[in-house]
């Protein structure tokens, strides 16, 4: 487990750790040994409740591996064997010795073959044959890939013909490019000539345009002076007319100046008249109020008279409660007088009211006449205001036009005398137009020629595209040819490899036969020597026959192992197992010079045990370290070094080295 991890453990991981150990305690083991003259240390442990595996390896105290799997790989690479091979060659497990004799002949043969590495030869032969089949498949696939799928021809020849065909096409394309370039040169020269002509006409047009611009400036100044003169003439005529109109308006104004005084007089008269009307209305209101009061009194008297008349002379006075009697007639007369007085008063009031109404009517008519007069005068006043506004506006316009005339006359003075010939200007305009038409024609000719040049360039570009495609095709075909040649080279290599593999298969087969033919005699020789030593010469020869049955010679006669006692049978099995380990040690060249034997003394008597130990001591020249695992106490008295493992009172395993 320390070397190979869980694959080499007898139990599951949770059974390796001590039962009474705490879950948090780690389980750790260290192995120190010398291998190929290097000090090797392997540390393997399980951590935590989950027993997470961890390991590390050191060579001469230098770390070379970290992690459980990495450390296991390091051990496998160091020994050149996995756990299974390690047990086969170095570790003789408990009960494995008896297994040799209890197996059938074929099983025993396979086990010995496996223990001595013949199965590795078989595996190698199997791998060689797999490589042969794989190489044959590769060769078949590559040979098929050399043929054209459609015609069955050699692809290299097909590709070479295509390369030649495309190369010839490339030459034709190059000739087309050369022809187009020559034609492009001619067109470019024509274009250059046309552009020069265009530039010449353009410069001529610019010169004419410059002269025309100068004449246009003169024309603008000339037209400006003429316009100013016309404007001044127009303004003077307008100014004359405005001044005439101003005189007429001022005359109209002078004729209407008395309207202000007349308007004030009418306003005063109208105000007095309205006050007078107001007084009349007030008097009339008073008279009407008096009339109403007199009429009320008159009605009261009449009512009282009617009430007395309705009562008669014999009635009681409603006021003093006395009988009216003769007072009745006097009371009636009194009422009549009072009524007559009231009627006379009403008549007088009516007379006064009629007079007031007449006065009011007269004053109203007079007010109406004055109001009409006022409206008439007000209209004349508004007309006067309009005339004054017109006069003011006319004065501003006159001043404005006078200012304009002054400004324009100053501008004319600044312009001075301007010489301009309209005919020259018109002729120059005509020349500019004609030159511009020639320029447009030249531009059009250049444009058409440029289109022609661009068209040829585009054709050349397209032809170059064809050329590049052909180049690409040729490069691809050449690459395919190289691929085909590479395949042919690989076919040659694979054929050489196949030949080598066939030879290797033959040699490995012969080697296997040779190895198998030498295994039985060699094992028999090793085992016979051991058996003779362990039996004090009683049995001097042990043989594995052709069926790998174990035969022991007794007095020169071979007998099957079942004829002998159990102890002698175990001894024979031990001799064969030690012979196997000795052969493996010899083959390893001394790298593995130790062996581990588990419980090999169980069926042996004291003499045989001593003989086994003596034989093992005799093997010390081949195995520097021999580990024997046993429960027989007397054995530790017979060995040089004894390691005792025991369990103390607390259930903890202890080690004592004696």
C-alpha positions as CSV (number, residue, x, y, z in Angstrom):
1,X,0.0,0.0,0.0
2,X,2.9,2.4,0.8
3,X,4.4,1.8,-2.7
4,X,1.3,1.3,-4.9
5,X,-1.6,2.7,-3.0
6,X,-5.1,1.2,-2.7
7,X,-4.6,-1.2,-5.7
8,X,-2.1,-3.1,-3.6
9,X,-4.0,-3.0,-0.3
10,X,-5.6,-6.2,1.1
11,X,-8.7,-4.3,2.4
12,X,-10.7,-1.2,1.6
13,X,-9.2,2.2,2.6
14,X,-11.4,2.5,5.8
15,X,-9.9,-0.8,7.1
16,X,-6.3,0.3,6.8
17,X,-6.6,2.9,9.5
18,X,-6.4,1.8,13.2
19,X,-10.0,1.2,14.5
20,X,-9.6,3.3,17.6
21,X,-8.0,6.2,15.9
22,X,-9.9,9.5,15.9
23,X,-11.6,10.5,12.6
24,X,-9.5,13.6,12.3
25,X,-6.2,11.7,12.8
26,X,-4.2,11.0,9.7
27,X,-3.0,7.5,8.7
28,X,0.6,7.7,7.5
29,X,3.4,5.3,6.5
30,X,7.0,6.0,5.3
31,X,9.2,3.6,3.3
32,X,13.0,4.3,3.0
33,X,15.1,2.1,0.7
34,X,18.1,2.2,-1.6
35,X,17.5,1.6,-5.4
36,X,20.2,2.0,-8.0
37,X,22.5,3.6,-5.4
38,X,19.9,6.4,-4.6
39,X,18.1,6.9,-1.3
40,X,14.4,6.7,-2.0
41,X,11.7,7.8,0.5
42,X,8.0,7.2,-0.2
43,X,5.4,8.8,2.1
44,X,1.7,7.8,1.8
45,X,-1.2,8.9,4.0
46,X,-4.9,9.3,4.3
47,X,-6.3,12.6,5.7
48,X,-9.5,13.7,7.4
49,X,-12.8,11.9,7.8
50,X,-13.1,11.2,4.1
51,X,-9.6,9.5,4.2
52,X,-8.5,11.6,1.2
53,X,-5.3,10.0,-0.2
54,X,-2.1,11.9,-0.3
55,X,1.5,10.9,-1.1
56,X,5.0,12.2,-2.0
57,X,8.3,10.8,-3.2
58,X,11.9,11.9,-2.6
59,X,15.2,11.0,-4.2
60,X,18.2,11.8,-2.0
61,X,15.8,14.2,0.0
62,X,14.8,16.0,-3.2
63,X,11.0,15.9,-3.9
64,X,10.2,14.3,-7.2
65,X,6.4,13.5,-6.9
66,X,3.5,15.0,-5.1
67,X,0.0,13.5,-4.9
68,X,-1.3,9.9,-4.6
69,X,-1.5,9.1,-8.3
70,X,1.7,11.0,-9.2
71,X,3.6,9.1,-6.5
72,X,2.2,5.7,-7.7
73,X,3.3,6.5,-11.3
74,X,6.8,7.5,-10.0
75,X,7.1,4.1,-8.2
76,X,5.9,2.2,-11.3
77,X,8.4,4.1,-13.5
78,X,11.2,3.6,-11.0
79,X,10.7,-0.2,-10.6
80,X,9.5,-0.7,-14.2
81,X,6.6,-2.8,-12.8
82,X,3.1,-2.3,-11.5
83,X,1.7,-3.8,-8.3
84,X,0.7,-7.0,-10.0
85,X,4.2,-7.6,-11.4
86,X,5.7,-6.6,-8.1
87,X,3.8,-9.3,-6.2
88,X,4.7,-11.8,-8.9
89,X,8.4,-11.2,-8.9
90,X,9.2,-10.1,-5.3
91,X,6.4,-11.1,-2.9
92,X,5.3,-14.7,-2.4
93,X,1.9,-14.4,-0.9
94,X,0.5,-16.6,1.8
95,X,-1.1,-19.8,0.3
96,X,0.4,-19.0,-3.1
97,X,2.9,-21.8,-2.7
98,X,0.2,-24.5,-2.4
99,X,-1.6,-23.0,-5.3
100,X,1.1,-24.1,-7.7
101,X,0.5,-27.8,-6.9
102,X,-3.3,-27.6,-6.7
103,X,-3.7,-26.0,-10.0
104,X,-4.3,-27.9,-13.2
105,X,-1.3,-28.3,-15.5
106,X,-2.5,-25.6,-17.9
107,X,-3.3,-23.2,-15.1
108,X,0.1,-23.9,-13.5
109,X,1.8,-23.3,-16.9
110,X,-0.1,-20.0,-17.4
111,X,0.8,-18.8,-13.9
112,X,4.5,-19.7,-14.3
113,X,4.5,-18.0,-17.7
114,X,2.9,-14.9,-16.2
115,X,5.3,-14.9,-13.2
116,X,8.3,-15.1,-15.5
117,X,7.0,-12.5,-17.9
118,X,6.1,-14.7,-20.8
119,X,2.7,-13.0,-20.8
120,X,4.5,-9.8,-21.5
121,X,6.1,-11.4,-24.6
122,X,2.6,-12.6,-25.6
123,X,1.3,-9.1,-25.1
124,X,4.2,-7.7,-27.1
125,X,3.4,-10.2,-29.9
126,X,-0.2,-9.2,-29.7
127,X,0.7,-5.5,-29.9
128,X,3.1,-6.2,-32.9
129,X,0.3,-8.0,-34.7
130,X,-2.1,-5.1,-34.0
131,X,0.6,-2.8,-35.4
132,X,0.9,-5.0,-38.5
133,X,-2.9,-4.8,-39.0
134,X,-2.9,-1.1,-38.4
135,X,0.0,-0.6,-40.8
136,X,-1.6,-2.8,-43.4
137,X,-4.8,-0.7,-43.0
138,X,-2.8,2.5,-43.3
139,X,-1.0,1.2,-46.4
140,X,-4.3,0.2,-48.0
141,X,-5.9,3.6,-47.2
142,X,-2.8,5.5,-48.5
143,X,-2.6,3.3,-51.7
144,X,-6.3,4.0,-52.4
145,X,-5.7,7.7,-51.8
146,X,-3.1,7.7,-54.6
147,X,-5.6,6.8,-57.2
148,X,-8.1,9.1,-58.9
149,X,-11.6,8.2,-57.8
150,X,-13.1,8.7,-61.3
151,X,-10.4,7.3,-63.6
152,X,-8.3,5.2,-61.3
153,X,-5.1,6.9,-62.6
154,X,-2.2,7.9,-60.4
155,X,-3.2,11.2,-58.8
156,X,0.3,12.6,-59.2
157,X,0.1,12.2,-63.0
158,X,-3.4,13.7,-63.0
159,X,-2.2,16.7,-60.9
160,X,1.0,17.1,-63.0
161,X,-1.2,17.2,-66.2
162,X,-3.4,19.8,-64.5
163,X,-0.4,21.8,-63.5
164,X,0.9,21.8,-67.1
165,X,-2.6,22.7,-68.4
166,X,-2.9,25.6,-65.9
167,X,0.7,26.8,-66.6
168,X,-0.1,27.0,-70.4
169,X,-3.3,28.9,-69.5
170,X,-1.2,31.2,-67.3
171,X,1.0,32.0,-70.3
172,X,-2.0,32.9,-72.4
173,X,-3.3,35.0,-69.6
174,X,0.0,36.8,-69.2
175,X,0.0,37.5,-73.0
176,X,-3.5,39.0,-72.6
177,X,-2.3,41.1,-69.7
178,X,0.7,42.3,-71.9
179,X,-1.7,43.2,-74.7
180,X,-4.0,45.0,-72.4
181,X,-1.1,46.9,-70.8
182,X,0.1,48.0,-74.2
183,X,-3.4,49.2,-75.1
184,X,-3.7,50.9,-71.7
185,X,-0.4,52.7,-72.5
186,X,-1.9,54.0,-75.8
187,X,-5.1,55.1,-74.0
188,X,-3.1,56.7,-71.2
189,X,-1.2,58.8,-73.8
190,X,-4.5,59.8,-75.5
191,X,-5.9,60.7,-72.1
192,X,-2.8,62.7,-71.2
193,X,-3.2,64.7,-74.5
194,X,-6.9,65.3,-73.9
195,X,-6.2,66.4,-70.3
196,X,-3.6,68.9,-71.6
197,X,-6.1,70.2,-74.1
198,X,-8.7,70.5,-71.3
199,X,-6.2,72.3,-69.0
200,X,-5.4,74.7,-71.9
201,X,-9.0,75.5,-72.5
202,X,-9.6,75.8,-68.8
203,X,-6.8,78.3,-68.4
204,X,-8.2,80.2,-71.5
205,X,-11.6,80.2,-69.9
206,X,-10.2,81.4,-66.6
207,X,-8.4,84.3,-68.4
208,X,-11.6,85.3,-70.3
209,X,-13.6,84.9,-67.1
210,X,-11.2,87.2,-65.3
211,X,-11.6,89.8,-68.0
212,X,-15.3,89.4,-68.0
213,X,-15.3,89.8,-64.2
214,X,-13.4,93.1,-64.5
215,X,-15.8,94.3,-67.2
216,X,-18.7,93.1,-65.1
217,X,-17.4,95.2,-62.2
218,X,-17.2,98.2,-64.5
219,X,-20.7,97.5,-65.8
220,X,-21.9,97.3,-62.2
221,X,-20.3,100.7,-61.4
222,X,-21.6,102.2,-64.7
223,X,-25.1,100.8,-64.0
224,X,-24.8,102.1,-60.4
225,X,-24.0,105.6,-61.6
226,X,-26.8,105.6,-64.1
227,X,-29.2,104.3,-61.5
228,X,-28.1,107.0,-59.1
229,X,-28.6,109.7,-61.7
230,X,-32.0,108.4,-62.5
231,X,-32.9,108.2,-58.8
232,X,-31.7,111.8,-58.2
233,X,-33.8,113.0,-61.1
234,X,-36.8,111.0,-59.8
235,X,-36.3,112.4,-56.3
236,X,-36.0,116.0,-57.5
237,X,-39.3,115.6,-59.4
238,X,-40.9,114.0,-56.4
239,X,-39.5,116.8,-54.2
240,X,-41.0,119.5,-56.4
241,X,-44.3,117.8,-56.3
242,X,-44.2,117.3,-52.5
243,X,-43.3,121.0,-52.0
244,X,-46.3,122.0,-54.1
245,X,-48.6,119.8,-52.1
246,X,-47.1,121.2,-48.9
247,X,-48.1,124.7,-49.9
248,X,-51.6,123.6,-50.7
249,X,-51.9,121.9,-47.3
250,X,-50.5,124.9,-45.4
251,X,-53.1,127.1,-47.2
252,X,-55.9,124.7,-46.1
253,X,-54.5,124.8,-42.6
254,X,-54.5,128.6,-42.5
255,X,-58.1,128.6,-43.7
256,X,-59.2,126.3,-40.8
257,X,-57.3,127.9,-37.9
258,X,-60.4,129.9,-36.6
259,X,-62.2,126.5,-35.9
260,X,-60.4,126.2,-32.6
261,X,-61.9,129.4,-31.2
262,X,-65.3,128.6,-32.6
263,X,-65.2,125.1,-31.1
264,X,-64.4,126.6,-27.6
265,X,-67.3,129.1,-28.0
266,X,-69.8,126.4,-28.9
267,X,-68.5,124.3,-26.0
268,X,-69.2,127.1,-23.6
269,X,-72.6,127.8,-24.9
270,X,-73.5,124.2,-24.9
271,X,-72.4,123.9,-21.3
272,X,-74.5,126.9,-20.2
273,X,-77.5,125.5,-22.0
274,X,-77.2,122.1,-20.5
275,X,-77.0,123.7,-17.0
276,X,-80.2,125.7,-17.8
277,X,-82.0,122.5,-19.0
278,X,-80.9,120.8,-15.8
279,X,-82.4,123.7,-13.8
280,X,-85.7,123.4,-15.7
281,X,-85.8,119.7,-15.1
282,X,-85.2,120.3,-11.5
283,X,-88.1,122.8,-11.3
284,X,-90.4,120.4,-13.2
285,X,-89.5,117.7,-10.8
286,X,-90.4,119.9,-7.9
287,X,-93.7,120.9,-9.4
288,X,-94.6,117.3,-10.1
289,X,-93.7,116.4,-6.5
290,X,-96.0,119.3,-5.2
291,X,-98.7,118.1,-7.6
292,X,-98.5,114.6,-6.2
293,X,-98.6,115.9,-2.6
294,X,-101.7,118.1,-3.4
295,X,-103.5,115.3,-5.1
296,X,-102.9,113.0,-2.1
297,X,-104.3,115.7,0.2
298,X,-107.2,116.2,-2.1
299,X,-108.0,112.5,-2.1
300,X,-107.8,112.3,1.6
301,X,-110.3,115.2,2.0
302,X,-112.6,113.6,-0.6
303,X,-112.4,110.3,1.3
304,X,-113.2,111.9,4.6
305,X,-116.1,113.8,2.9
306,X,-117.5,110.6,1.5
307,X,-117.3,108.8,4.8
308,X,-119.2,111.7,6.6
309,X,-121.8,111.8,3.8
310,X,-122.3,108.1,4.2
311,X,-122.9,108.4,7.9
312,X,-125.5,111.3,7.7
313,X,-126.3,114.1,10.2
314,X,-127.5,111.6,12.9
315,X,-124.3,109.7,13.0
316,X,-121.7,109.9,15.7
317,X,-118.5,111.7,14.8
318,X,-115.7,109.2,14.4
319,X,-113.2,111.6,15.9
320,X,-115.0,113.1,18.9
321,X,-117.8,110.5,19.2
322,X,-120.5,113.2,19.4
323,X,-123.7,113.3,17.2
324,X,-123.0,115.4,14.1
325,X,-126.3,117.1,13.9
326,X,-126.1,120.6,12.5
327,X,-122.2,120.3,12.5
328,X,-122.7,117.9,9.6
329,X,-123.5,120.6,7.0
330,X,-120.7,122.9,8.2
331,X,-118.3,119.9,8.0
332,X,-119.4,119.2,4.4
333,X,-118.9,122.8,3.4
334,X,-115.5,122.8,5.0
335,X,-114.5,119.7,3.0
336,X,-115.8,121.4,-0.3
337,X,-113.8,124.5,0.4
338,X,-110.6,122.5,1.0
339,X,-111.2,120.4,-2.1
340,X,-111.7,123.5,-4.2
341,X,-108.5,125.0,-2.8
342,X,-106.6,121.8,-3.8
343,X,-108.1,121.9,-7.3
344,X,-107.0,125.5,-7.7
345,X,-103.5,124.6,-6.5
346,X,-103.4,121.7,-9.0
347,X,-104.4,124.1,-11.8
348,X,-101.7,126.5,-10.9
349,X,-99.1,123.7,-10.8
350,X,-100.3,122.5,-14.2
351,X,-99.9,126.0,-15.6
352,X,-96.4,126.2,-14.3
353,X,-95.5,122.7,-15.6
354,X,-96.7,123.5,-19.1
355,X,-94.6,126.7,-19.1
356,X,-91.6,124.7,-17.8
357,X,-92.2,122.0,-20.6
358,X,-92.3,124.8,-23.2
359,X,-89.1,126.2,-21.8
360,X,-87.5,122.7,-21.8
361,X,-88.6,122.0,-25.4
362,X,-87.1,125.3,-26.5
363,X,-83.9,124.7,-24.7
364,X,-83.7,121.1,-26.1
365,X,-84.0,122.4,-29.6
366,X,-81.3,124.9,-29.0
367,X,-79.1,122.2,-27.4
368,X,-79.6,120.0,-30.5
369,X,-78.7,122.9,-32.8
370,X,-75.6,123.6,-30.8
371,X,-74.7,119.9,-30.7
372,X,-74.9,119.7,-34.5
373,X,-72.8,122.8,-34.7
374,X,-70.3,121.2,-32.3
375,X,-70.1,118.0,-34.4
376,X,-69.5,120.0,-37.5
377,X,-66.8,122.1,-35.9
378,X,-65.3,118.9,-34.4
379,X,-65.1,117.3,-37.8
380,X,-63.4,120.5,-39.1
381,X,-61.0,120.2,-36.1
382,X,-60.2,116.6,-36.9
383,X,-59.7,117.5,-40.6
384,X,-57.3,120.2,-39.3
385,X,-55.4,117.6,-37.3
386,X,-55.1,115.4,-40.3
387,X,-53.9,118.2,-42.4
388,X,-51.3,119.0,-39.7
389,X,-50.2,115.3,-39.7
390,X,-50.0,115.3,-43.5
391,X,-48.0,118.5,-43.4
392,X,-45.6,117.0,-40.8
393,X,-45.3,113.8,-42.8
394,X,-44.7,115.8,-46.0
395,X,-42.0,117.8,-44.3
396,X,-40.3,114.5,-43.2
397,X,-40.5,113.0,-46.6
398,X,-39.1,116.2,-48.2
399,X,-36.2,116.2,-45.7
400,X,-35.7,112.5,-46.4
401,X,-35.6,112.9,-50.1
402,X,-33.3,115.9,-49.8
403,X,-31.0,113.7,-47.7
404,X,-31.2,110.9,-50.3
405,X,-30.3,113.3,-53.1
406,X,-27.4,114.6,-51.0
407,X,-26.1,111.0,-50.4
408,X,-26.5,109.9,-54.0
409,X,-24.8,113.0,-55.3
410,X,-21.9,112.3,-53.0
411,X,-21.8,108.6,-54.2
412,X,-21.7,109.8,-57.8
413,X,-18.9,112.1,-56.9
414,X,-17.0,109.2,-55.4
415,X,-17.7,107.0,-58.4
416,X,-16.3,109.6,-60.7
417,X,-16.2,109.2,-64.5
418,X,-16.7,105.5,-65.5
419,X,-15.7,104.2,-69.0
420,X,-17.7,101.2,-70.1
421,X,-18.3,99.8,-73.5
422,X,-21.5,97.6,-73.7
423,X,-20.4,96.1,-77.0
424,X,-17.1,95.0,-75.6
425,X,-18.9,93.5,-72.6
426,X,-21.4,91.6,-74.8
427,X,-18.6,90.2,-77.0
428,X,-16.6,89.1,-74.0
429,X,-19.6,87.3,-72.6
430,X,-20.1,85.5,-75.8
431,X,-16.4,84.5,-75.9
432,X,-16.7,83.1,-72.3
433,X,-19.8,81.1,-73.2
434,X,-18.1,79.7,-76.3
435,X,-14.9,78.9,-74.4
436,X,-16.9,77.2,-71.6
437,X,-18.8,75.1,-74.2
438,X,-15.4,74.0,-75.6
439,X,-14.2,73.3,-72.0
440,X,-17.3,71.1,-71.3
441,X,-16.6,69.2,-74.5
442,X,-13.0,68.7,-73.5
443,X,-14.1,67.5,-70.0
444,X,-16.5,65.1,-71.6
445,X,-13.8,63.7,-73.9
446,X,-11.5,63.3,-70.9
447,X,-14.3,61.6,-68.9
448,X,-15.1,59.2,-71.8
449,X,-11.4,58.4,-72.3
450,X,-11.0,58.0,-68.5
451,X,-13.9,55.5,-68.5
452,X,-12.2,53.7,-71.3
453,X,-8.9,53.7,-69.4
454,X,-10.7,52.5,-66.2
455,X,-12.4,49.8,-68.2
456,X,-9.1,48.5,-69.5
457,X,-7.6,48.7,-66.0
458,X,-10.6,46.8,-64.6
459,X,-10.1,44.2,-67.4
460,X,-6.4,43.9,-66.5
461,X,-7.5,43.6,-62.8
462,X,-9.9,40.8,-63.7
463,X,-7.3,39.1,-65.8
464,X,-4.8,39.4,-62.9
465,X,-7.6,37.8,-60.8
466,X,-7.7,34.9,-63.3
467,X,-3.9,34.7,-63.2
468,X,-3.9,34.6,-59.4
469,X,-6.6,32.0,-59.4
470,X,-4.4,29.9,-61.8
471,X,-1.4,30.5,-59.6
472,X,-3.5,29.4,-56.6
473,X,-4.7,26.4,-58.5
474,X,-1.1,25.5,-59.5
475,X,0.1,26.0,-55.9
476,X,-2.7,23.9,-54.6
477,X,-2.0,21.2,-57.3
478,X,1.7,21.3,-56.4
479,X,0.8,21.0,-52.7
480,X,-1.4,18.0,-53.7
481,X,1.5,16.6,-55.6
482,X,3.7,17.1,-52.6
483,X,1.0,15.4,-50.5
484,X,0.9,12.5,-52.9
485,X,4.7,12.3,-52.9
486,X,4.7,12.5,-49.1
487,X,2.1,9.7,-49.1
488,X,4.3,7.7,-51.4
489,X,7.3,8.4,-49.0
490,X,5.1,7.4,-46.1
491,X,4.0,4.2,-48.0
492,X,7.7,3.4,-48.4
493,X,8.3,4.0,-44.7
494,X,5.2,2.0,-43.7
495,X,6.2,-0.8,-46.1
496,X,9.6,-0.8,-44.3
497,X,7.9,-0.6,-41.0
498,X,5.6,-3.5,-42.0
499,X,8.6,-5.6,-43.1
500,X,10.3,-4.8,-39.8
501,X,7.1,-5.7,-37.9
502,X,6.8,-9.0,-39.7
503,X,10.4,-9.7,-39.0
504,X,9.8,-8.6,-35.3
505,X,6.7,-10.8,-35.1
506,X,8.7,-13.8,-36.4
507,X,11.6,-13.1,-34.0
508,X,9.4,-12.5,-31.0
509,X,7.6,-15.8,-31.8
510,X,10.9,-17.6,-32.0
511,X,12.0,-15.8,-28.9
512,X,8.9,-16.9,-27.1
513,X,9.4,-20.5,-28.1
514,X,13.1,-20.3,-27.0
515,X,12.1,-18.7,-23.7
516,X,9.5,-21.3,-23.1
517,X,11.9,-24.1,-24.0
518,X,14.4,-22.8,-21.5
519,X,12.0,-22.0,-18.7
520,X,11.4,-25.6,-17.6
521,X,15.0,-26.8,-17.6
522,X,16.2,-23.6,-15.8
523,X,13.4,-23.7,-13.2
524,X,14.0,-27.5,-12.8
525,X,17.7,-26.9,-12.3
526,X,17.2,-24.1,-9.7
527,X,14.5,-25.9,-7.9
528,X,16.5,-29.2,-7.8
529,X,19.5,-27.6,-6.2
530,X,17.2,-26.0,-3.5
531,X,15.3,-29.2,-3.0
532,X,18.5,-31.2,-2.5
533,X,19.8,-28.7,0.0
534,X,16.5,-28.5,1.9
535,X,16.1,-32.3,2.1
536,X,19.7,-33.0,3.0
537,X,20.2,-34.8,-0.3
538,X,17.2,-37.1,0.1
539,X,15.7,-35.7,-3.1
540,X,18.2,-34.4,-5.5
541,X,16.1,-33.6,-8.6
542,X,12.8,-31.8,-9.3
543,X,11.4,-31.5,-12.8
544,X,8.6,-29.7,-14.6
545,X,7.5,-32.0,-17.4
546,X,6.1,-30.8,-20.8
547,X,2.6,-30.4,-19.1
548,X,4.2,-28.4,-16.3
549,X,3.4,-31.2,-13.8
550,X,5.8,-31.1,-10.8
551,X,7.8,-34.4,-10.7
552,X,10.2,-35.4,-7.9
553,X,12.8,-38.0,-8.5
554,X,13.2,-40.6,-5.8
555,X,16.1,-43.0,-6.4
556,X,16.2,-41.9,-10.0
557,X,12.5,-42.5,-10.7
558,X,10.2,-39.4,-11.3
559,X,7.0,-39.3,-9.3
560,X,4.1,-36.9,-9.2
561,X,4.1,-34.5,-6.3
562,X,0.9,-36.0,-4.9
563,X,2.8,-39.1,-4.0
564,X,4.7,-37.2,-1.3
565,X,3.7,-35.9,2.2
566,X,2.1,-32.5,2.6
567,X,5.3,-31.0,4.1
568,X,7.4,-32.4,1.2
569,X,4.8,-31.0,-1.2
570,X,5.0,-27.5,0.4
571,X,8.8,-27.8,0.2
572,X,8.7,-28.6,-3.5
573,X,6.4,-25.6,-4.1
574,X,8.7,-23.4,-2.1
575,X,11.7,-24.5,-4.2
576,X,9.8,-23.7,-7.4
577,X,8.7,-20.3,-6.1
578,X,12.3,-19.5,-5.0
579,X,13.5,-20.7,-8.4
580,X,11.1,-18.3,-10.0
581,X,12.3,-15.4,-7.9
582,X,15.9,-16.3,-8.5
583,X,15.3,-16.3,-12.3
584,X,13.6,-12.9,-12.0
585,X,16.4,-11.5,-9.9
586,X,19.0,-12.8,-12.4
587,X,17.0,-11.3,-15.3
588,X,16.8,-7.9,-13.4
589,X,20.5,-7.6,-13.3
590,X,20.7,-7.1,-9.6
591,X,18.3,-4.2,-9.4
592,X,15.8,-6.2,-7.3
593,X,17.9,-8.1,-4.7
594,X,15.3,-8.9,-2.1
595,X,12.4,-11.3,-1.7
596,X,9.4,-11.5,0.7
597,X,8.0,-14.9,1.8
598,X,4.7,-15.1,3.6
599,X,4.0,-18.1,5.9
600,X,6.1,-20.8,4.3
601,X,6.9,-22.9,7.4
602,X,3.5,-24.0,8.5
603,X,3.7,-27.7,7.3
604,X,7.5,-28.2,8.0
605,X,9.2,-29.9,10.9
606,X,12.0,-28.3,12.9
607,X,14.7,-29.9,10.7
608,X,13.1,-28.8,7.5
609,X,12.6,-25.3,8.9
610,X,16.2,-25.2,9.7
611,X,17.1,-26.4,6.3
612,X,14.9,-23.8,4.6
613,X,16.6,-21.1,6.6
614,X,20.0,-22.5,5.7
615,X,19.0,-22.6,2.1
616,X,17.7,-19.0,2.2
617,X,21.0,-17.9,3.9
618,X,22.8,-19.7,1.0
619,X,20.8,-17.5,-1.4
620,X,22.0,-14.3,0.3
621,X,24.6,-13.8,-2.4
622,X,21.6,-13.3,-4.8
623,X,19.1,-11.8,-2.4
624,X,20.7,-9.2,0.0
625,X,17.4,-9.0,1.9
626,X,15.0,-11.8,2.5
627,X,11.8,-11.0,4.4
628,X,10.0,-13.9,6.1
629,X,6.6,-13.3,7.6
630,X,5.7,-16.0,10.1
631,X,3.7,-16.7,13.3
632,X,6.2,-19.4,14.5
633,X,8.1,-18.0,17.5
634,X,11.1,-20.5,17.2
635,X,11.9,-19.1,13.7
636,X,13.0,-15.7,15.2
637,X,15.6,-17.6,17.2
638,X,17.1,-18.9,14.0
639,X,17.4,-15.6,12.1
640,X,19.9,-12.8,12.4
641,X,17.3,-10.0,12.6
642,X,13.7,-10.3,13.9
643,X,11.0,-7.7,13.8
644,X,8.1,-8.4,16.2
645,X,4.7,-6.8,15.7
646,X,2.3,-7.1,18.7
647,X,-0.8,-5.3,20.0
648,X,-0.6,-3.6,23.4
649,X,-3.4,-3.3,26.1
650,X,-4.9,-0.3,24.3
651,X,-5.2,-2.1,21.0
652,X,-2.2,-0.2,19.4
653,X,0.2,-2.2,17.3
654,X,3.8,-2.0,18.4
655,X,7.1,-3.0,16.8
656,X,10.2,-4.5,18.5
657,X,13.5,-5.0,16.5
658,X,15.7,-7.7,17.9
